[in-house]
Amino acid sequence: MTHNTDQPPPTDSPEGRQPRGFALYVGIDEAKAAANGIDLPRLVEALKTLAGELAPDAETYTAVALAPESAGGRDVDVVRLALQEPAAVARVRGERAKKSPAVVVDFSRKRVLIDGEQAPLTFKEFELLQYLVVNKNETVSRNDLISSLWVAGEEDIPNDRTIDVHVRRLRSKLDRFEDIVRTVRGIGYRFDDHADVLVLHASAPSPDLF
């Protein structure tokens, strides 16, 4: 098990606030748990039982952190980031800012920045790019794009051919980074992880619960 070696938070709090509990981040996957002769559900229950024994009035809430297998760094840091622990999120944002990505896709503000300048995407063009980014590393068919981004009865609903026009317009506004939207011949389009692209998500997906 990977333990967080950070010191406990100070008990002195800003005026009007007081400690109401704490979060214990445990970095361990199923393989490491099995190597220790346990699994995650039993480990969670053991920790909850211990909390109940030490403090019968304590209320507990447990969340499982889901992260890509490729996520690097200490296990506990991966967990903190997956659960959007503020200090971990701030650290990653700071590291990303230092890298000065050429393209920023900002979901919360519905905008794309290229070299610091906002690209003149229409709302629908941004939705198209956002849909591909959300489904990154997967090929999205033209029909899927149409059914997901256009409502029945809406004016100017594209077909398989005219969706290509929308994609061409989007690419032209991405300038020299037009290749981040790839064509998969005979199927559709896709967005793959790109070293020059930073995606700012509006929020993290809700974690699974035990």
Residue pairs with C-beta under 8 A, 6 or more apart in sequence:
1 26
1 27
1 28
1 32
1 36
2 26
2 27
2 28
2 74
2 75
2 76
3 76
4 24
4 25
4 27
4 76
4 80
8 22
9 19
9 22
11 19
13 19
21 58
21 59
23 85
24 47
25 76
25 79
25 80
25 83
25 85
26 43
26 47
26 76
26 79
27 74
27 75
27 76
27 77
27 78
27 79
28 40
28 43
28 75
29 75
30 39
30 40
32 75
33 39
33 40
33 43
38 46
40 64
41 210
44 62
44 210
45 210
48 60
48 62
51 58
51 60
52 58
52 60
62 209
62 210
63 83
63 207
63 208
63 209
64 207
64 208
64 209
64 210
65 78
65 79
65 82
65 83
65 207
66 82
66 205
66 207
66 208
67 78
67 79
67 81
67 82
71 78
71 81
71 82
72 78
77 88
80 87
80 88
81 88
81 89
81 92
82 204
82 207
83 204
83 207
84 204
96 198
99 198
101 196
101 197
101 198
102 114
102 115
102 177
102 196
102 197
103 112
103 113
103 114
103 174
103 177
103 180
103 194
103 196
103 197
103 198
104 112
104 113
104 197
104 198
104 199
104 200
105 112
105 129
105 130
105 133
105 197
105 198
105 199
105 200
106 112
106 113
106 200
107 130
107 199
107 200
107 201
107 202
108 200
108 201
108 202
110 123
110 126
111 118
111 119
111 121
111 126
112 118
112 119
112 121
112 126
112 129
112 174
113 119
114 174
114 175
114 177
119 173
119 174
119 175
120 173
121 129
121 170
121 173
124 149
124 166
125 166
125 169
125 170
125 173
127 149
128 145
128 149
128 166
128 167
128 170
129 170
129 181
129 191
131 140
131 145
131 148
131 149
132 140
132 181
132 189
132 190
132 191
133 191
133 199
135 190
135 191
136 190
136 191
136 192
136 193
137 190
137 191
137 192
137 193
138 190
139 184
139 187
139 188
139 189
139 190
140 188
140 189
140 190
141 187
141 188
142 160
142 163
142 164
142 188
142 189
143 160
144 188
145 163
145 188
145 189
146 157
146 158
146 159
146 160
146 163
150 157
150 158
158 165
158 166
167 181
167 183
167 189
170 181
171 178
171 181
172 178
174 180
174 181
177 196
177 197
180 191
180 192
180 194
180 196
180 197
181 189
181 190
181 191
182 189
182 190
182 191
182 192
183 189
184 190
